[in-house]
């Protein structure tokens, strides 16, 4: 994905790191969603399960227009 100064990319290991897993679950729950697998992408209020880069770019664009 092209660099976007309005987005900060963070990657977390959630299989072995229970604190990161809890963070993912909390972030999803705060947005009324569940995180049921990886990769899970959280952008703004959106939670997306999958690696479809077109979908991720669309979510990023939607959340940086605000």
Order of alpha helices (4+ residues) and beta strands (2+ residues): alpha-beta-beta-alpha
